[in-house]
Protein backbone atom coordinates (compact mmCIF):
# COMPACT_ATOMS: atom_id res chain seq x y z
CA UNK A 1 0.00 0.00 0.00
CA UNK A 2 1.36 3.39 -1.00
CA UNK A 3 0.10 6.79 -0.09
CA UNK A 4 1.23 9.47 -2.56
CA UNK A 5 2.38 12.87 -1.36
CA UNK A 6 -0.73 14.25 -3.10
CA UNK A 7 -2.95 12.05 -0.94
CA UNK A 8 -0.98 13.00 2.18
CA UNK A 9 -1.58 16.71 1.44
CA UNK A 10 -5.28 16.04 0.91
CA UNK A 11 -5.64 14.20 4.24
CA UNK A 12 -3.59 16.86 6.06
CA UNK A 13 -6.04 19.40 4.69
CA UNK A 14 -8.99 17.42 6.07
CA UNK A 15 -7.23 17.17 9.43
CA UNK A 16 -6.36 20.90 9.52
CA UNK A 17 -2.66 20.13 9.89
CA UNK A 18 0.11 22.23 8.35
CA UNK A 19 2.87 19.83 7.31
CA UNK A 20 6.31 20.80 6.00
CA UNK A 21 7.50 19.28 2.73
CA UNK A 22 9.80 17.02 4.73
CA UNK A 23 6.92 15.89 6.92
CA UNK A 24 4.83 15.10 3.84
CA UNK A 25 7.54 12.80 2.51
CA UNK A 26 7.98 11.02 5.86
CA UNK A 27 4.23 10.72 6.31
CA UNK A 28 3.82 9.16 2.87
CA UNK A 29 6.37 6.48 3.81
CA UNK A 30 5.13 5.84 7.38
CA UNK A 31 1.42 5.77 6.59
CA UNK A 32 2.07 3.50 3.61
CA UNK A 33 3.91 1.07 5.84
CA UNK A 34 1.20 1.10 8.51
CA UNK A 35 -1.64 0.71 5.99
CA UNK A 36 0.17 -2.26 4.45
CA UNK A 37 0.31 -3.89 7.85
CA UNK A 38 -3.36 -3.09 8.49
CA UNK A 39 -4.38 -4.93 5.30
CA UNK A 40 -3.91 -8.05 7.41
CA UNK A 41 -7.47 -7.49 8.63
CA UNK A 42 -8.94 -8.29 5.21
CA UNK A 43 -8.07 -11.95 5.92
CA UNK A 44 -10.59 -12.09 8.77
CA UNK A 45 -14.08 -13.26 7.91
CA UNK A 46 -16.45 -10.81 9.61
CA UNK A 47 -19.58 -11.49 7.59
CA UNK A 48 -21.79 -12.41 10.54
CA UNK A 49 -20.06 -10.19 13.08
CA UNK A 50 -21.60 -7.10 14.64
CA UNK A 51 -19.28 -4.10 15.04
CA UNK A 52 -18.18 -3.23 18.57
CA UNK A 53 -18.13 0.52 19.16
CA UNK A 54 -17.94 0.45 22.92
CA UNK A 55 -17.50 -1.93 25.86
CA UNK A 56 -21.08 -2.41 27.09
CA UNK A 57 -22.47 -3.94 30.25
CA UNK A 58 -25.92 -4.93 31.43
CA UNK A 59 -27.78 -1.98 32.92
CA UNK A 60 -31.27 -0.55 32.96
CA UNK A 61 -32.14 1.45 29.89
CA UNK A 62 -32.43 4.60 31.97
CA UNK A 63 -29.52 3.84 34.30
CA UNK A 64 -27.37 6.67 33.03
CA UNK A 65 -30.05 9.31 33.54
CA UNK A 66 -29.59 11.53 36.55
CA UNK A 67 -31.76 13.95 38.39
CA UNK A 68 -32.01 17.25 36.53
CA UNK A 69 -30.81 19.71 39.12
CA UNK A 70 -28.95 22.96 38.62
CA UNK A 71 -25.21 23.02 39.21
CA UNK A 72 -22.84 25.95 39.38
CA UNK A 73 -21.54 26.52 35.84
CA UNK A 74 -17.97 27.39 34.93
CA UNK A 75 -17.82 31.18 35.13
CA UNK A 76 -17.23 33.20 31.97
CA UNK A 77 -13.92 34.40 33.38
CA UNK A 78 -12.74 30.85 34.23
CA UNK A 79 -13.83 29.55 30.84
CA UNK A 80 -11.77 32.22 29.08
CA UNK A 81 -8.67 31.92 31.23
CA UNK A 82 -6.96 29.59 28.78
CA UNK A 83 -8.13 31.42 25.65
CA UNK A 84 -5.45 32.21 23.09
CA UNK A 85 -7.16 35.58 22.62
CA UNK A 86 -10.25 36.98 24.30
CA UNK A 87 -12.07 40.24 24.85
CA UNK A 88 -15.38 41.52 26.22
CA UNK A 89 -16.20 38.05 27.57
CA UNK A 90 -15.72 36.27 24.23
CA UNK A 91 -13.12 34.19 22.42
CA UNK A 92 -11.48 36.20 19.66
CA UNK A 93 -10.75 34.49 16.35
CA UNK A 94 -9.67 35.68 12.91
CA UNK A 95 -12.38 36.76 10.48
CA UNK A 96 -14.65 33.79 9.76
CA UNK A 97 -16.25 34.92 6.48
CA UNK A 98 -13.34 33.87 4.26
CA UNK A 99 -11.77 30.53 5.01
CA UNK B 1 15.12 16.41 61.61
CA UNK B 2 12.04 14.55 60.47
CA UNK B 3 11.42 10.95 61.45
CA UNK B 4 10.13 9.97 58.03
CA UNK B 5 11.81 6.79 56.77
CA UNK B 6 13.49 7.08 53.33
CA UNK B 7 10.71 7.83 50.82
CA UNK B 8 11.54 4.84 48.52
CA UNK B 9 10.81 2.47 51.43
CA UNK B 10 7.36 3.91 52.17
CA UNK B 11 4.15 2.08 51.42
CA UNK B 12 0.54 3.04 52.04
CA UNK B 13 0.49 0.74 55.08
CA UNK B 14 3.76 2.08 56.51
CA UNK B 15 2.53 5.68 56.24
CA UNK B 16 -0.77 4.79 57.92
CA UNK B 17 1.12 3.15 60.80
CA UNK B 18 3.54 6.07 61.17
CA UNK B 19 0.71 8.60 61.29
CA UNK B 20 -1.23 6.50 63.78
CA UNK B 21 1.76 6.11 66.10
CA UNK B 22 2.64 9.81 65.63
CA UNK B 23 6.13 8.90 64.41
CA UNK B 24 5.72 11.60 61.79
CA UNK B 25 3.04 13.93 60.42
CA UNK B 26 1.55 14.14 56.93
CA UNK B 27 3.39 17.44 56.49
CA UNK B 28 6.65 15.62 57.32
CA UNK B 29 5.89 13.06 54.61
CA UNK B 30 4.97 15.73 52.07
CA UNK B 31 8.13 17.70 52.80
CA UNK B 32 10.38 14.64 52.63
CA UNK B 33 8.78 13.37 49.40
CA UNK B 34 8.94 16.75 47.65
CA UNK B 35 12.53 17.32 48.67
CA UNK B 36 13.57 13.85 47.52
CA UNK B 37 11.62 14.06 44.25
CA UNK B 38 13.00 17.49 43.33
CA UNK B 39 16.55 16.33 44.07
CA UNK B 40 16.29 13.02 42.17
CA UNK B 41 14.24 14.21 39.21
CA UNK B 42 17.15 15.33 36.99
CA UNK B 43 18.21 11.67 36.72
CA UNK B 44 14.95 10.48 35.15
CA UNK B 45 12.93 13.59 34.11
CA UNK B 46 9.82 11.84 35.46
CA UNK B 47 8.16 15.04 36.75
CA UNK B 48 7.14 17.96 34.58
CA UNK B 49 5.67 20.10 37.40
CA UNK B 50 5.85 19.96 41.19
CA UNK B 51 2.92 21.00 43.33
CA UNK B 52 4.32 21.59 46.81
CA UNK B 53 1.61 24.06 47.84
CA UNK B 54 -1.15 21.66 46.93
CA UNK B 55 0.54 18.69 48.66
CA UNK B 56 1.17 20.71 51.82
CA UNK B 57 -2.42 21.98 51.91
CA UNK B 58 -3.77 18.44 51.87
CA UNK B 59 -1.14 17.31 54.39
CA UNK B 60 -2.15 20.12 56.76
CA UNK B 61 -5.78 19.06 56.44
CA UNK B 62 -4.84 15.45 57.27
CA UNK B 63 -2.77 16.54 60.28
CA UNK B 64 -5.65 18.67 61.60
CA UNK B 65 -8.00 15.71 61.26
CA UNK B 66 -5.56 13.51 63.16
CA UNK B 67 -5.12 16.13 65.91
CA UNK B 68 -8.90 16.31 66.34
CA UNK B 69 -9.15 12.52 66.45
CA UNK B 70 -11.25 12.49 63.26
CA UNK B 71 -11.34 9.72 60.71
CA UNK B 72 -8.63 10.07 58.07
CA UNK B 73 -8.86 8.55 54.60
CA UNK B 74 -7.34 5.35 53.24
CA UNK B 75 -4.57 7.31 51.54
CA UNK B 76 -3.86 9.86 54.26
CA UNK B 77 -0.38 11.31 53.80
CA UNK B 78 0.46 9.17 50.76
CA UNK B 79 2.59 11.02 48.14
CA UNK B 80 0.89 10.65 44.75
CA UNK B 81 2.18 11.57 41.29
CA UNK B 82 -0.36 12.19 38.53
CA UNK B 83 0.23 11.57 34.83
CA UNK B 84 0.09 14.84 32.97
CA UNK B 85 -2.88 13.79 30.82
CA UNK B 86 -5.09 13.93 33.92
CA UNK B 87 -6.29 17.44 34.72
CA UNK B 88 -5.60 19.17 38.01
CA UNK B 89 -7.29 22.43 38.91
CA UNK B 90 -4.90 25.36 38.91
CA UNK B 91 -1.95 23.06 38.22
CA UNK B 92 -0.42 23.03 34.74
CA UNK B 93 -1.44 19.99 32.68
CA UNK B 94 0.52 19.64 29.44
CA UNK B 95 -0.35 16.16 28.13
CA UNK B 96 3.35 16.10 27.20
CA UNK B 97 2.53 18.48 24.35
CA UNK B 98 3.74 21.91 23.24
CA UNK B 99 0.16 22.73 22.36
CA UNK B 100 -0.80 22.63 26.07
CA UNK B 101 2.49 23.90 27.47
CA UNK B 102 0.74 26.74 29.33
CA UNK B 103 -2.65 25.15 29.99
CA UNK B 104 -3.97 25.54 33.55
CA UNK B 105 -7.16 23.44 33.92
CA UNK B 106 -10.18 25.02 35.64
CA UNK B 107 -11.25 21.70 37.19
CA UNK B 108 -9.97 18.44 38.71
CA UNK B 109 -10.36 14.95 37.28
CA UNK B 110 -12.77 12.77 39.27
CA UNK B 111 -10.00 10.26 40.08
CA UNK B 112 -7.84 13.03 41.57
CA UNK B 113 -10.74 14.45 43.61
CA UNK B 114 -11.49 11.02 45.07
CA UNK B 115 -7.87 10.28 45.98
CA UNK B 116 -7.38 13.69 47.59
CA UNK B 117 -10.57 13.18 49.58
CA UNK B 118 -8.91 10.05 50.95
CA UNK B 119 -5.92 12.17 51.97
CA UNK B 120 -3.48 11.51 49.09
CA UNK B 121 -0.87 14.25 48.58
CA UNK B 122 -0.52 15.31 44.93
CA UNK B 123 3.18 16.16 44.77
CA UNK B 124 3.52 16.64 41.02
CA UNK B 125 2.59 15.94 37.43
CA UNK B 126 4.33 13.15 35.58
CA UNK B 127 5.91 13.12 32.15
CA UNK B 128 4.40 10.96 29.41
CA UNK B 129 4.29 10.48 25.67
CA UNK B 130 2.42 13.33 23.99
CA UNK B 131 -1.31 12.77 24.49
CA UNK B 132 -0.42 9.27 25.75
CA UNK B 133 0.65 8.19 22.26
CA UNK B 134 3.78 6.08 22.44
CA UNK B 135 5.47 3.10 24.02
CA UNK B 136 8.76 4.63 25.18
CA UNK B 137 8.05 8.12 26.56
CA UNK B 138 10.30 9.48 23.81
CA UNK B 139 7.33 11.33 22.29
CA UNK B 140 7.11 13.84 25.13
CA UNK B 141 7.65 17.45 24.04
CA UNK B 142 9.53 17.93 27.31
CA UNK B 143 12.20 15.30 26.82
CA UNK B 144 12.18 11.55 27.39
CA UNK B 145 11.98 9.88 30.78
CA UNK B 146 14.87 7.59 31.69
CA UNK B 147 14.31 4.21 33.27
CA UNK B 148 15.56 4.39 36.88
CA UNK B 149 16.66 0.74 36.66
CA UNK B 150 18.98 1.48 33.71
CA UNK B 151 19.29 5.16 32.79
CA UNK B 152 20.22 4.49 29.15
CA UNK B 153 16.90 2.70 28.62
CA UNK B 154 13.33 3.82 28.14
CA UNK B 155 10.83 3.48 31.00
CA UNK B 156 8.16 2.35 28.56
CA UNK B 157 5.17 4.41 27.63
CA UNK B 158 3.02 6.17 27.51
CA UNK B 159 2.82 6.45 31.33
CA UNK B 160 6.64 6.39 31.55
CA UNK B 161 6.89 9.08 34.22
CA UNK B 162 4.24 7.38 36.38
CA UNK B 163 6.15 4.08 36.37
CA UNK B 164 9.60 5.67 36.71
CA UNK B 165 8.61 7.86 39.68
CA UNK B 166 7.21 4.91 41.63
CA UNK B 167 10.25 2.76 40.73
CA UNK B 168 12.66 5.54 41.64
CA UNK B 169 10.82 6.03 44.92
CA UNK B 170 10.00 9.71 44.41
CA UNK B 171 6.32 9.04 45.07
CA UNK B 172 4.61 6.08 46.71
CA UNK B 173 1.80 5.60 44.20
CA UNK B 174 0.87 7.25 40.92
CA UNK B 175 -1.88 7.55 38.35
CA UNK B 176 -1.47 6.63 34.73
CA UNK B 177 -3.70 6.02 31.76
CA UNK B 178 -3.89 3.01 29.47
CA UNK B 179 -5.30 2.93 25.94
CA UNK B 180 -3.19 0.16 24.40
CA UNK B 181 -0.85 -0.88 27.22
CA UNK B 182 0.33 2.47 28.56
CA UNK B 183 0.13 1.38 32.21
CA UNK B 184 1.16 -2.27 32.06
CA UNK B 185 4.12 -1.93 29.68
CA UNK B 186 5.94 0.83 31.65
CA UNK B 187 5.13 -0.99 34.91
CA UNK B 188 6.81 -4.10 33.52
CA UNK B 189 9.81 -2.11 32.17
CA UNK B 190 10.39 -0.35 35.52
CA UNK B 191 9.63 -3.30 37.82
CA UNK B 192 6.52 -1.93 39.56
CA UNK B 193 2.85 -2.92 39.71
CA UNK B 194 0.52 -1.27 37.19
CA UNK B 195 -3.22 -1.85 36.88
CA UNK B 196 -5.60 -1.28 33.97
CA UNK B 197 -9.04 -1.77 35.55
CA UNK B 198 -12.17 -2.86 33.72
CA UNK B 199 -13.28 -0.28 31.15
CA UNK B 200 -15.65 2.07 32.99
CA UNK B 201 -14.41 1.04 36.45
CA UNK B 202 -12.76 4.44 36.98
CA UNK B 203 -14.30 7.67 35.68
CA UNK B 204 -12.60 9.23 32.67
CA UNK B 205 -13.85 12.68 33.64
CA UNK B 206 -10.76 14.87 33.48
CA UNK B 207 -8.62 12.44 31.50
CA UNK B 208 -7.65 14.21 28.28
CA UNK B 209 -9.41 12.09 25.66
CA UNK B 210 -7.20 10.09 23.29
CA UNK B 211 -9.41 7.15 22.20
CA UNK B 212 -12.55 7.32 24.31
CA UNK B 213 -13.70 3.72 23.84
CA UNK B 214 -10.29 2.45 24.97
CA UNK B 215 -9.06 4.98 27.55
CA UNK B 216 -8.62 3.85 31.16
CA UNK B 217 -7.31 5.55 34.31
CA UNK B 218 -5.36 3.22 36.58
CA UNK B 219 -2.85 3.09 39.45
CA UNK B 220 0.83 2.25 39.89
CA UNK B 221 2.35 1.04 43.16
CA UNK B 222 5.49 -0.63 44.44
CA UNK B 223 3.37 -3.55 45.56
CA UNK B 224 0.01 -5.11 44.73
CA UNK B 225 -1.67 -3.92 47.91
CA UNK B 226 -0.88 -0.24 47.34
CA UNK B 227 -2.22 -0.40 43.78
CA UNK B 228 -5.36 -2.18 45.00
CA UNK B 229 -6.01 0.45 47.69
CA UNK B 230 -5.66 3.30 45.17
CA UNK B 231 -8.00 1.60 42.71
CA UNK B 232 -10.65 1.03 45.34
CA UNK B 233 -10.45 4.68 46.44
CA UNK B 234 -11.14 6.06 42.96
CA UNK B 235 -13.36 3.39 41.37
CA UNK B 236 -17.11 3.56 40.93
CA UNK B 237 -19.85 5.36 39.08
CA UNK B 238 -19.43 9.06 38.34
CA UNK B 239 -22.27 10.98 36.77
CA UNK B 240 -19.74 13.14 34.91
CA UNK B 241 -18.71 10.10 32.81
CA UNK B 242 -21.72 8.34 31.35
CA UNK B 243 -19.56 5.31 30.45
CA UNK B 244 -18.49 4.82 34.07
CA UNK B 245 -19.93 1.63 35.50
CA UNK B 246 -22.47 1.08 38.26
CA UNK B 247 -20.97 -2.24 39.36
CA UNK B 248 -20.17 -2.49 43.07
CA UNK B 249 -16.58 -1.76 44.05
CA UNK B 250 -15.17 -4.65 46.07
CA UNK B 251 -12.72 -4.39 48.94
CA UNK B 252 -9.78 -5.57 46.85
CA UNK B 253 -7.27 -5.21 49.70
CA UNK B 254 -9.25 -7.67 51.79
CA UNK B 255 -10.38 -10.15 49.11
CA UNK B 256 -6.93 -10.51 47.56
CA UNK B 257 -5.56 -12.20 50.65
CA UNK B 258 -7.64 -15.34 50.13
CA UNK B 259 -5.65 -18.23 48.70
CA UNK B 260 -5.61 -19.27 45.05
CA UNK B 261 -5.90 -23.04 45.44
CA UNK B 262 -7.97 -24.45 42.60
CA UNK B 263 -8.06 -21.17 40.66
CA UNK B 264 -8.19 -21.96 36.95
CA UNK B 265 -5.47 -20.07 35.08
CA UNK B 266 -5.16 -20.03 31.28
CA UNK B 267 -1.97 -19.54 29.28
CA UNK B 268 -2.89 -18.21 25.82
CA UNK B 269 -0.63 -19.98 23.33
CA UNK B 270 -0.66 -16.97 20.97
CA UNK B 271 1.27 -14.96 23.57
CA UNK B 272 4.21 -17.34 23.66
CA UNK B 273 5.61 -16.93 20.17
CA UNK B 274 7.73 -14.03 19.00
CA UNK B 275 9.02 -13.08 22.42
CA UNK B 276 12.61 -13.02 23.63
CA UNK B 277 13.95 -16.29 25.03
CA UNK B 278 14.72 -14.67 28.39
CA UNK B 279 11.24 -13.23 28.77
CA UNK B 280 9.67 -16.56 27.85
CA UNK B 281 11.80 -18.43 30.39
CA UNK B 282 10.94 -15.94 33.16
CA UNK B 283 7.19 -16.00 32.38
CA UNK B 284 7.11 -19.80 32.31
CA UNK B 285 8.95 -19.92 35.65
CA UNK B 286 6.26 -17.59 37.02
CA UNK B 287 3.48 -19.87 35.82
CA UNK B 288 5.25 -22.76 37.54
CA UNK B 289 5.06 -20.72 40.75
CA UNK B 290 1.32 -20.32 40.25
CA UNK B 291 1.05 -24.11 39.96
CA UNK B 292 3.00 -24.47 43.18
CA UNK B 293 0.43 -22.18 44.80
CA UNK B 294 -2.29 -24.61 43.79
CA UNK B 295 -3.59 -22.97 40.60
CA UNK B 296 -4.78 -25.24 37.80
CA UNK B 297 -2.78 -23.95 34.85
CA UNK B 298 -3.86 -24.95 31.35
CA UNK B 299 -3.20 -23.81 27.81
CA UNK B 300 -5.94 -21.80 26.11
CA UNK B 301 -6.31 -20.01 22.80
CA UNK B 302 -7.21 -16.42 21.99
CA UNK B 303 -7.22 -16.99 18.23
CA UNK B 304 -7.68 -13.41 16.99
CA UNK B 305 -4.69 -12.02 18.92
CA UNK B 306 -2.62 -11.58 15.78
CA UNK B 307 -5.08 -9.01 14.42
CA UNK B 308 -5.08 -6.86 17.55
CA UNK B 309 -2.37 -4.40 16.55
CA UNK B 310 -3.95 -3.67 13.16
CA UNK B 311 -7.40 -3.39 14.69
CA UNK B 312 -6.14 -1.09 17.42
CA UNK B 313 -4.27 1.30 15.16
CA UNK B 314 -7.42 1.90 13.15
CA UNK B 315 -9.75 2.41 16.09
CA UNK B 316 -7.44 4.44 18.30
CA UNK B 317 -6.28 6.74 15.51
CA UNK B 318 -9.84 7.28 14.27
CA UNK B 319 -11.00 8.27 17.74
CA UNK B 320 -7.87 10.37 18.31
CA UNK B 321 -8.31 12.32 15.08
CA UNK B 322 -11.74 13.33 16.31
CA UNK B 323 -10.82 13.93 19.97
CA UNK B 324 -7.79 16.07 19.13
CA UNK B 325 -9.78 18.35 16.81
CA UNK B 326 -10.47 20.51 19.89
CA UNK B 327 -6.87 21.80 19.91
CA UNK B 328 -7.66 24.48 17.39
CA UNK B 329 -5.90 27.59 18.63
CA UNK B 330 -8.99 29.06 20.29
CA UNK B 331 -9.43 27.65 23.79
CA UNK B 332 -6.08 26.19 24.80
CA UNK B 333 -3.61 29.06 25.15
CA UNK B 334 -1.46 28.62 22.04
CA UNK B 335 -2.26 30.00 18.59
CA UNK B 336 -0.10 29.98 15.47
CA UNK B 337 0.31 33.07 13.25
CA UNK B 338 -2.81 33.52 11.21
CA UNK B 339 -4.92 35.95 9.23
CA UNK B 340 -7.67 33.47 8.48
CA UNK B 341 -9.52 30.88 10.50
CA UNK B 342 -8.16 28.08 8.39
CA UNK B 343 -4.57 29.22 8.86
CA UNK B 344 -5.17 29.51 12.58
CA UNK B 345 -6.17 25.83 12.78
CA UNK B 346 -3.40 24.60 10.52
CA UNK B 347 -0.56 26.64 11.90
CA UNK B 348 -1.48 26.07 15.53
CA UNK B 349 -1.73 22.31 15.06
CA UNK B 350 1.25 22.07 12.71
CA UNK B 351 3.51 23.80 15.23
CA UNK B 352 1.92 22.45 18.42
CA UNK B 353 1.75 18.68 17.78
CA UNK B 354 4.75 16.38 17.63
CA UNK B 355 5.53 13.78 14.95
CA UNK B 356 3.70 10.80 16.46
CA UNK B 357 0.54 12.76 17.23
CA UNK B 358 0.49 14.09 13.67
CA UNK B 359 1.01 10.57 12.33
CA UNK B 360 -1.98 9.27 14.28
CA UNK B 361 -4.24 12.19 13.40
CA UNK B 362 -3.36 11.62 9.75
CA UNK B 363 -3.98 7.87 9.90
CA UNK B 364 -7.23 8.39 11.80
CA UNK B 365 -8.44 11.02 9.35
CA UNK B 366 -7.54 8.76 6.43
CA UNK B 367 -9.37 5.66 7.75
CA UNK B 368 -12.49 7.72 8.45
CA UNK B 369 -12.46 9.60 5.15
CA UNK B 370 -15.05 9.12 2.42
CA UNK B 371 -14.78 5.75 0.72
CA UNK B 372 -12.57 4.15 3.37
CA UNK B 373 -14.86 4.00 6.40
CA UNK B 374 -16.26 0.51 5.72
CA UNK B 375 -12.95 -1.00 4.68
CA UNK B 376 -11.06 0.25 7.71
CA UNK B 377 -13.07 1.57 10.63
CA UNK B 378 -16.13 -0.68 10.37
CA UNK B 379 -13.92 -3.68 9.64
CA UNK B 380 -11.79 -2.94 12.70
CA UNK B 381 -14.86 -2.64 14.91
CA UNK B 382 -15.98 -6.09 13.75
CA UNK B 383 -12.56 -7.58 14.44
CA UNK B 384 -12.72 -5.93 17.85
CA UNK B 385 -15.90 -7.93 18.52
CA UNK B 386 -14.04 -11.13 17.69
CA UNK B 387 -11.17 -10.25 20.00
CA UNK B 388 -13.58 -9.47 22.85
CA UNK B 389 -15.40 -12.75 22.11
CA UNK B 390 -12.08 -14.63 22.41
CA UNK B 391 -11.83 -13.44 26.02
CA UNK B 392 -15.48 -14.21 26.78
CA UNK B 393 -14.99 -17.76 25.45
CA UNK B 394 -11.78 -18.25 27.42
CA UNK B 395 -13.38 -17.04 30.64
CA UNK B 396 -15.94 -19.81 30.41
CA UNK B 397 -13.08 -22.22 31.05
CA UNK B 398 -10.69 -20.24 33.27
CA UNK B 399 -10.88 -17.64 36.06
CA UNK B 400 -7.79 -15.72 35.02
CA UNK B 401 -5.34 -15.52 32.14
CA UNK B 402 -1.60 -14.96 32.47
CA UNK B 403 0.83 -13.90 29.76
CA UNK B 404 3.88 -11.72 29.18
CA UNK B 405 3.31 -7.93 29.17
CA UNK B 406 5.93 -7.20 26.54
CA UNK B 407 7.92 -9.43 24.16
CA UNK B 408 11.16 -7.98 25.57
CA UNK B 409 12.39 -5.91 28.53
CA UNK B 410 13.14 -2.15 28.38
CA UNK B 411 14.94 -1.19 25.17
CA UNK B 412 17.55 1.54 24.75
CA UNK B 413 16.61 5.17 24.23
CA UNK B 414 16.61 5.85 20.48
CA UNK B 415 16.44 2.17 19.54
CA UNK B 416 12.95 2.14 18.04
CA UNK B 417 11.94 5.77 17.71
CA UNK B 418 12.77 6.03 13.98
CA UNK B 419 10.55 3.06 13.08
CA UNK B 420 6.90 3.59 14.08
CA UNK B 421 5.84 0.11 13.00
CA UNK B 422 8.33 -1.69 15.25
CA UNK B 423 7.27 0.57 18.13
CA UNK B 424 3.60 -0.31 17.51
CA UNK B 425 4.36 -4.03 17.48
CA UNK B 426 5.89 -3.82 20.95
CA UNK B 427 2.31 -3.42 22.28
CA UNK B 428 1.18 -6.74 20.85
CA UNK B 429 0.36 -8.42 24.19
CA UNK B 430 -1.32 -5.48 25.92
CA UNK B 431 -3.67 -4.10 23.25
CA UNK B 432 -6.15 -6.98 23.52
CA UNK B 433 -6.98 -6.08 27.13
CA UNK B 434 -8.03 -2.57 26.12
CA UNK B 435 -9.97 -3.73 23.06
CA UNK B 436 -12.00 -6.19 25.13
CA UNK B 437 -12.28 -3.97 28.22
CA UNK B 438 -11.28 -6.66 30.73
CA UNK B 439 -9.18 -5.77 33.78
CA UNK B 440 -5.49 -6.53 33.47
CA UNK B 441 -2.27 -5.68 35.25
CA UNK B 442 1.48 -6.14 35.33
CA UNK B 443 3.24 -7.57 38.36
CA UNK B 444 7.05 -7.94 38.56
CA UNK B 445 8.12 -11.56 38.00
CA UNK B 446 11.87 -11.53 37.58
CA UNK B 447 14.94 -9.94 36.01
CA UNK B 448 16.55 -10.57 32.65
CA UNK B 449 20.26 -11.51 32.60
CA UNK B 450 21.07 -7.77 32.12
CA UNK B 451 19.12 -7.04 35.31
CA UNK B 452 16.07 -5.60 33.56
CA UNK B 453 12.62 -6.16 35.11
CA UNK B 454 10.08 -8.44 33.43
CA UNK B 455 6.37 -8.15 34.18
CA UNK B 456 3.76 -10.89 34.31
CA UNK B 457 0.43 -9.86 32.84
CA UNK B 458 -2.81 -11.02 34.48
CA UNK B 459 -6.29 -10.72 32.99
CA UNK B 460 -9.65 -11.40 34.67
CA UNK B 461 -13.33 -11.12 33.78
CA UNK B 462 -15.06 -7.75 33.55
CA UNK B 463 -15.34 -6.25 37.08
CA UNK B 464 -13.52 -9.21 38.62
CA UNK B 465 -10.50 -7.18 39.72
CA UNK B 466 -10.71 -9.07 43.03
CA UNK B 467 -9.65 -12.34 41.43
CA UNK B 468 -6.90 -10.57 39.50
CA UNK B 469 -5.53 -8.93 42.65
CA UNK B 470 -5.81 -12.21 44.56
CA UNK B 471 -3.67 -13.98 41.99
CA UNK B 472 -1.21 -11.07 41.84
CA UNK B 473 -0.91 -10.73 45.61
CA UNK B 474 -0.38 -14.46 46.19
CA UNK B 475 2.20 -14.51 43.41
CA UNK B 476 3.99 -11.48 44.86
CA UNK B 477 4.10 -13.13 48.30
CA UNK B 478 5.58 -16.26 46.74
CA UNK B 479 8.18 -14.19 44.85
CA UNK B 480 9.22 -12.39 48.03
CA UNK B 481 9.51 -15.52 50.17
Interface residues (C-beta under 8 A of the other chain):
Chain A: X3 X8 X11 X12 X14 X15 X16 X17 X18 X19 X20 X23 X26 X27 X30 X31 X33 X34 X35 X37 X38 X40 X41 X42 X44 X46 X49 X50 X51 X52 X53 X54 X55 X57 X59 X63 X64 X66 X74 X78 X79 X81 X82 X83 X84 X85 X91 X93 X94 X95 X96 X98 X99
Chain B: X102 X103 X104 X106 X107 X199 X200 X213 X239 X242 X243 X245 X246 X247 X304 X306 X307 X309 X310 X311 X313 X314 X321 X325 X328 X329 X330 X331 X332 X333 X334 X335 X336 X338 X339 X340 X341 X342 X343 X344 X345 X346 X347 X348 X349 X350 X351 X353 X355 X358 X359 X361 X362 X363 X365 X366 X369 X376 X378 X379 X380 X381 X382 X383 X384 X385 X386 X388 X420 X421 X424 X436 X437 X462 X463
